[in-house]
Structures are given as structure tokens and as C-alpha cells.
Amino acid sequence: MQIVTVLGGYGVFGGRVAEALVHHPGCRVRIAGRDVRVGSNLAHRIGAEFVPCNLEDSASLRAAIEDSAVVIHAAGPFQGADYRVASICLEAGAHYLDLSDGREFVAGIGALDQKARSRGLLVTSGASSTPAITSAMVREMAPAFATIDEIHTALSPGNQNPRGASTIAAVLTYLSRKIRYWDGGRWVLRDGWGDAQRRVFPPPVNRRRVHNCDVPELELFPAEFGARTVRFQAGLELNLLNYLLSLCRFPARLFGWRPERHARTFLNLSLMLYPLGSKNGALAVWVRGRDHGGISIERRLSIVTDFDGPATPSSPAIILARKLLDGQPPKIGAMACMGLITFDEIVAHLRPLGVWAVRGDETGWTLPTATNPQ
């Protein structure tokens, strides 16, 4: 019986990963974290086990992951974190993957490559929407291009989807600083949560406001795909919350206020508005460049959520963990989570959960015609 330990396995995304993996043959799921009451209740409900764990205490972490074949780190935020957890997992002989969306954290995970290779293990960061899914989406569209000039990505979750304080804290870190963007073949600085614009997603999401965010794609995609411009923007369904975050940029920059320290307050405020909006959300990528005949083209691809928002960001970790448990690691070494799962694998996992893909080009989105979207 192989053990999978999910650090933070009772959170919005970690809980989803843990619940999915308890059904994998020959797998025992262990949930680890500080909150004994919440963790124990979830473990009991889904048929897992719970162990208390303080990630700041190395001895506590080692005890929690003992005998694990795979460790999944879902206890963010990862902005400003180091690789101590991943290093301890390597020492314990466990494959490691995380759901980080921290730009520097994901881009720098290769520092552990030599150690991971020497132990025959996979260490990968970003097994979530960014960059695992977005890179798979670009790869899906890439064969149509001889050269890729621009990659634009936008994310807009539905307001009635679950969210956690760690996700909100990650967004709040953008407010007080500039973000380094690759624009026209050079690095430029743009305001975090700035450059607001309305992006048109496929129905039923449609037009929503999005803003600059700091994510791994900005660091990784210029070299990975040879694009001259890479942009990533995200926004909330309710413009009231978008405007509130925009207003918070001013005290954050003028007076050094750290909004991420108040993530719980922002979370509670957003939950007061939970009945408004919908469950519908989307992750979309627009790629522009030239085809093999030299003609300028655009291709677009979106994942649209009907009612189950956490299904999308949790899917790469579930898919990849199953491969590792089946003794089929896609690679060995330490790397950002790009090229380890395919877009077809993601869609196959998500389709039964009410999540579907929509394609398009420069003329707009091509909507599915079937009763059940594919």
C-alpha cells in the first residue's frame, strides 16, 4: 500500500486532491496540517488518515511524511518561501509536487535537480492552473504556429466558488509592487493589479474585468515558447471586489501597508458577498503569431467551469500523482510543472466534473454544439 501525504490536505484545493486520490487502487491518503479538528473531520469523511504537522518544524514534517511515496504540498501561499519542504521530501525518498503559483518559487525549483536525479525522484512545482494547465494549453495550440509572438492568459473564477485565505493572500501580494513583464522582446515593469481591461471569455462567463498578476508563466514562457510578449491577468466576477482591490493599491504603495497580512479579513468580506454572482469561471489563453505560410493568426483555448471551480486548479496534481503511484513518472529531476501532463489528459479528467474546453480564433469563440459541452 503506497502512502500519499497531502500537506494542507483539508484546504480548498488540497482537500479536493486528497478526496480524489483515496479512490486510487493501492493508495492510502494521509492528510497533514495544523488544524486537527478540520483535518480529522475531513479524513474521517473521505476514508483517509490525519496527522498533525507544523511545516515550520522539520521534525514534525519528517514524521508526517514518513514512508510516503508521494508528497503533495498544498499549504500555500508560496510567495517568498524556500525549498526546505521539498528537500526534506527528497531526503525521505518521496516524489514531491506542489500547487504553487509563486513566480520565483516555481521558476527556481530546478535548484534541486541534481539531488532529485541522484535519488531517481520527481520534484515539480506549479502542478495547478499555473503553469501546468496554461502550458498544456499553449502546447495544444502550438502546432498551428511557425512562430509565436504573443501569449495572453486570463483567469476569472465564479464568485460562488470556494476560496481560501492562502489564495487571497497570494493575490494581495501583487498590490504593493511592480511586476516584471516580457513585452516586445524586453523586460518592462507594470503595476500589480493594474492595466485593467475587460476580456471576453466563452459563455456563460462572457466579458469580465481582469488585472495584471505575477505568476510563473511570466518568467517561464518567453524561453519555453519563444514568445516576444507574455501577459497574465486575472479578476474576480464581482466588480465591487475588483475595485476594492484596486483602491487598496494606493495605501500599499504609498505607506508600505501589507494587505496580504489581512488575507483573512478580505476572505471574510468576500464571503459576505458569496450569494452574488455565479459558479461559472474560465481560464483562457490567446496565442498570436504566424502560421507555416507566414500569415498572422490567432488561436484561443479556454477551460470553462459550470459549477465546480476547484476541479480545474486541483486536476494537475491529481493526474500527476496517479502517474507516480502507477510507477510512471513522466520525468525524473526537479522542474517547473510544464510538459508533464497533456491537455487531453486534463480535459478527460475534468469533463465528468462539468468542466469543458472551448476553442476559437481571431473571429471569436467556437461554441460546442452538443448538449453536453466537450
C-alpha positions in Angstrom: 0.0 0.0 0.0 1.6 3.3 -1.1 1.1 6.4 1.0 0.3 9.8 -0.4 0.7 12.6 2.0 -1.2 15.9 1.2 0.2 18.8 3.2 -2.6 21.2 3.8 -4.9 18.5 2.6 -8.1 20.0 4.1 -7.9 23.3 2.2 -10.0 24.2 -0.8 -7.6 22.5 -3.3 -5.7 20.2 -1.1 -8.9 18.6 0.2 -10.0 18.1 -3.4 -6.7 16.3 -4.2 -6.9 14.1 -1.1 -10.5 13.1 -1.8 -9.8 12.2 -5.4 -6.7 10.0 -4.5 -8.4 7.9 -1.8 -10.1 6.0 -4.6 -6.8 5.2 -6.4 -6.0 1.4 -6.1 -3.3 0.5 -3.7 -3.1 4.0 -2.2 -3.5 5.3 1.3 -4.0 9.0 1.7 -2.6 10.9 4.7 -3.7 14.4 5.4 -1.3 16.6 7.3 -1.7 20.1 8.8 -2.0 22.2 11.8 -5.8 22.2 12.2 -6.5 18.9 13.9 -10.3 19.4 14.1 -10.8 20.3 10.4 -8.2 17.8 9.2 -9.5 14.9 11.3 -13.1 15.5 10.2 -12.3 15.5 6.5 -10.0 12.5 6.9 -12.8 10.6 8.6 -15.4 11.6 6.0 -13.4 10.5 2.9 -11.6 7.5 4.4 -8.1 9.0 4.8 -5.9 9.4 7.9 -4.8 12.6 9.6 -1.5 13.5 11.2 -0.8 16.9 12.8 2.1 18.7 11.1 3.8 22.1 11.5 5.7 22.8 8.3 7.9 25.2 10.2 9.2 22.3 12.4 11.4 20.0 10.4 11.0 17.1 12.8 7.2 17.4 12.6 7.3 17.4 8.8 9.6 14.4 8.7 7.2 12.5 11.0 4.2 13.4 8.8 5.7 12.3 5.5 7.4 9.1 6.8 7.1 6.2 4.4 5.3 8.3 1.8 5.7 7.5 -1.9 4.4 10.9 -3.0 4.1 14.2 -1.1 1.7 16.9 -2.4 2.3 20.4 -0.9 -0.9 22.3 -0.9 -0.3 24.6 2.1 0.4 27.9 0.4 1.0 30.7 -0.1 4.4 30.0 -1.7 5.5 33.6 -2.4 8.7 34.2 -0.5 9.0 30.5 0.5 12.2 28.3 0.3 12.6 24.7 -0.8 13.1 23.2 2.7 9.9 21.1 2.4 10.9 19.7 -1.0 14.4 19.0 0.2 13.1 17.0 3.2 10.8 15.0 0.9 13.8 14.1 -1.2 15.7 13.0 1.8 12.8 10.8 2.8 12.7 9.2 -0.7 9.4 10.7 -1.8 8.3 12.3 -5.0 7.3 15.9 -4.4 4.8 18.1 -6.2 3.1 21.3 -5.1 0.3 23.7 -6.2 2.4 26.8 -6.1 1.6 29.8 -8.2 4.6 31.8 -6.9 6.7 33.1 -9.8 10.1 32.9 -8.2 9.3 29.7 -6.3 8.2 27.7 -9.4 10.9 29.1 -11.7 13.6 28.3 -9.2 12.7 24.7 -8.3 15.4 23.4 -10.7 17.9 24.2 -7.9 17.0 20.7 -6.6 17.5 19.0 -9.9 20.8 17.3 -9.2 19.6 16.0 -5.9 16.3 14.7 -7.4 18.1 12.9 -10.2 20.6 11.2 -7.9 17.6 9.8 -6.0 15.5 8.9 -9.1 12.7 11.1 -7.9 10.4 13.8 -9.5 10.3 17.2 -7.9 7.9 19.6 -9.6 6.3 22.9 -8.7 3.2 24.6 -10.1 1.0 21.5 -10.5 -2.1 23.6 -10.8 -3.7 26.1 -13.2 -0.4 28.0 -13.4 1.8 26.8 -15.1 0.7 23.2 -15.6 -2.6 23.8 -17.3 -1.7 27.0 -19.1 1.5 25.5 -20.6 -0.5 22.4 -21.7 -3.0 24.8 -23.4 -0.2 26.6 -25.3 1.3 23.3 -26.4 -2.1 22.2 -27.6 -2.3 25.2 -29.9 1.4 25.4 -30.8 1.4 23.1 -33.9 -0.6 25.8 -35.8 2.3 28.3 -35.5 5.7 28.6 -37.1 6.5 31.4 -34.7 4.6 32.6 -31.6 4.6 36.3 -31.0 2.2 36.8 -28.1 0.7 34.7 -25.3 -2.1 36.3 -23.3 -3.7 34.4 -20.4 -6.6 35.4 -18.3 -8.4 33.8 -15.3 -11.8 34.7 -13.8 -13.3 32.4 -11.2 -17.0 32.4 -10.3 -17.9 34.3 -7.1 -19.8 31.3 -5.7 -16.7 29.0 -5.8 -14.9 28.1 -2.6 -11.8 30.1 -1.8 -9.2 30.1 1.0 -7.1 32.6 2.8 -3.9 31.5 1.1 -5.3 32.1 -2.4 -6.4 35.6 -1.4 -3.0 36.3 0.3 -1.2 35.4 -3.0 -3.4 37.9 -4.9 -2.9 40.6 -2.2 0.9 40.4 -2.7 0.5 41.9 -6.2 -1.0 45.2 -4.9 2.1 46.8 -3.4 4.7 46.2 -6.2 5.6 46.4 -9.8 5.5 43.2 -11.9 8.2 42.3 -14.5 6.6 41.5 -17.8 8.2 40.3 -21.1 6.8 42.8 -23.6 8.0 43.1 -27.2 11.2 41.2 -26.5 12.3 43.1 -23.5 11.6 43.3 -19.8 9.3 46.1 -18.6 7.7 46.9 -15.2 3.9 47.1 -14.9 1.7 47.8 -11.9 0.5 44.8 -10.0 -3.3 44.6 -10.3 -3.0 47.4 -12.9 -3.8 47.7 -16.6 -7.4 46.8 -16.0 -9.3 45.6 -19.1 -12.4 43.6 -20.0 -11.7 40.2 -21.6 -14.3 38.3 -23.5 -14.5 34.6 -22.3 -16.7 32.0 -23.7 -20.4 31.9 -22.5 -21.7 31.8 -19.8 -18.7 33.7 -18.4 -18.6 36.3 -21.1 -17.0 39.7 -20.5 -15.1 40.2 -17.2 -12.6 42.7 -15.8 -9.0 41.4 -15.3 -5.8 42.9 -14.0 -2.0 42.2 -14.0 -0.9 39.3 -11.8 2.6 37.9 -11.0 2.7 34.3 -12.0 5.3 31.7 -13.1 4.3 32.0 -16.8 5.8 35.5 -17.0 9.2 34.1 -16.2 9.0 30.7 -18.0 7.0 31.2 -21.2 9.4 33.6 -23.0 12.1 30.9 -23.2 9.7 27.9 -23.3 7.7 29.1 -26.3 9.9 31.8 -27.8 7.2 34.4 -27.5 8.1 38.1 -27.6 5.2 39.1 -25.3 3.7 37.2 -22.4 0.9 38.6 -20.3 -1.2 37.2 -17.5 -4.2 38.8 -16.0 -6.9 37.7 -13.5 -10.0 39.2 -12.0 -13.0 38.4 -9.8 -16.5 38.0 -11.1 -17.9 40.9 -8.9 -16.5 44.3 -10.0 -17.1 45.6 -6.5 -14.3 43.3 -5.3 -12.1 44.2 -8.2 -12.5 47.9 -7.4 -11.8 47.3 -3.8 -8.5 45.6 -4.6 -7.6 48.5 -6.9 -8.2 51.0 -4.2 -6.0 49.0 -1.8 -3.1 49.5 -4.2 -2.6 53.1 -3.0 -2.0 52.7 0.8 0.0 49.6 -0.1 2.4 51.6 -2.2 2.4 55.0 -0.5 2.6 53.8 3.1 4.1 50.3 2.9 0.8 48.7 4.1 1.0 44.9 3.7 -2.5 43.8 2.6 -1.5 40.1 2.5 -1.3 40.1 6.3 -5.0 40.8 6.3 -6.0 37.9 4.0 -8.4 36.5 6.5 -10.3 39.8 6.7 -10.5 40.0 2.9 -11.7 36.4 2.8 -14.5 37.1 5.2 -15.5 40.2 3.3 -15.7 38.2 0.0 -17.7 35.5 1.7 -20.3 38.1 2.7 -20.9 38.6 -1.0 -21.0 34.8 -1.7 -24.7 34.7 -2.7 -24.0 37.1 -5.6 -22.6 36.2 -9.0 -22.3 32.6 -10.2 -20.3 29.4 -10.1 -19.2 30.0 -13.7 -15.5 30.7 -14.3 -12.9 30.3 -17.0 -9.2 30.1 -17.7 -8.4 31.2 -21.2 -5.2 31.6 -23.4 -4.9 33.6 -26.6 -1.8 32.9 -28.8 -0.9 35.1 -31.7 1.8 34.6 -34.3 2.4 33.4 -37.8 1.4 30.1 -39.3 3.7 27.9 -41.5 2.7 30.0 -44.5 3.7 33.3 -42.9 0.2 34.5 -42.3 -0.7 36.2 -39.0 -3.1 34.1 -37.0 -4.7 33.9 -33.5 -5.7 30.7 -31.7 -7.6 30.7 -28.4 -8.4 28.0 -25.9 -10.5 28.1 -22.7 -11.5 25.8 -19.9 -14.9 26.8 -18.7 -16.4 25.8 -15.3 -20.1 25.1 -14.9 -20.4 24.5 -11.1 -17.2 23.0 -9.7 -14.5 25.7 -9.6 -11.8 23.8 -7.5 -11.9 21.0 -10.1 -9.6 22.8 -12.5 -6.7 24.0 -10.3 -6.6 20.7 -8.5 -6.6 18.5 -11.6 -2.8 18.5 -12.5 -1.8 17.3 -9.0 -4.3 14.5 -9.2 -3.3 13.4 -12.7 0.4 13.6 -11.9 0.1 11.8 -8.5 -1.8 8.9 -10.2 1.1 8.6 -12.7 3.6 8.4 -9.9 1.6 5.9 -7.9 1.4 3.7 -11.1 5.2 3.8 -11.4 5.1 6.0 -14.5 6.9 9.3 -13.6 6.9 11.4 -16.8 10.4 12.7 -15.9 13.0 12.4 -13.2 14.6 15.6 -11.7 13.4 18.9 -10.4 11.5 21.3 -12.8 8.5 23.5 -13.2 5.4 21.6 -14.0 5.3 22.0 -17.7 5.1 19.2 -20.3 4.4 16.6 -17.6 0.7 16.3 -18.4 -1.2 16.9 -21.7 -4.2 19.0 -22.4 -6.1 15.8 -23.4 -5.4 14.3 -20.0 -6.7 17.4 -18.3 -9.9 17.5 -20.3 -10.5 13.8 -19.8 -10.3 14.3 -16.1 -12.4 17.5 -16.0 -15.2 16.6 -18.4 -17.2 14.4 -15.9 -16.9 17.2 -13.4 -18.9 19.7 -15.5 -15.8 21.5 -16.9 -15.3 21.7 -20.7 -13.0 23.2 -23.3 -13.9 25.9 -25.9 -11.7 26.7 -28.9 -11.6 29.8 -31.1 -9.5 32.0 -33.4 -9.3 35.7 -34.3 -13.0 35.7 -35.2 -14.2 34.7 -31.8 -15.1 31.6 -29.7 -16.5 28.5 -31.4 -19.1 27.2 -29.1 -19.8 23.5 -28.6 -23.0 22.3 -30.4 -23.6 19.2 -28.4 -26.0 19.1 -25.5 -23.1 18.3 -23.2 -20.1 20.5 -23.9 -16.9 18.7 -24.9 
